[in-house]
């Protein structure tokens, strides 16, 4: 078992996702407790005469044991990170599930480093 502070790491992965595709992760949280998490990416259309880039953001949605995190405008080639745990789900025992991550846009794909943790306080 690996712990970060008071949270147990349940998944720590690096995956590559081609542009215009989604990744689906099946995470085992215990006996009869599985989380299906979809990672999706969207980019704003920026006209050539617009010099300002849009700010990276994300949206979390889901129902039951399925969740989706949509990352919008995570296009920095040096990477953009979520540096504080974001709680987004609970396991069957009522423990909170959170994530940290870093996303790098590499040409026509995304390099996603994601870590899911169980437990902890807000």
Buried (B, 14 or more C-beta within 10 A) or exposed (E): EEEBEEBBBBBEEEEEBEEEEEBEBEBEBEEEEBBBBBBBBEBEEEEEEEEEEEEBEBEBEBEEBBBBBBBBBBBEEEBBBBEEBBBBBEBEEEBBBBBBBBBBBEEEBBBBBBBBBBBBEE
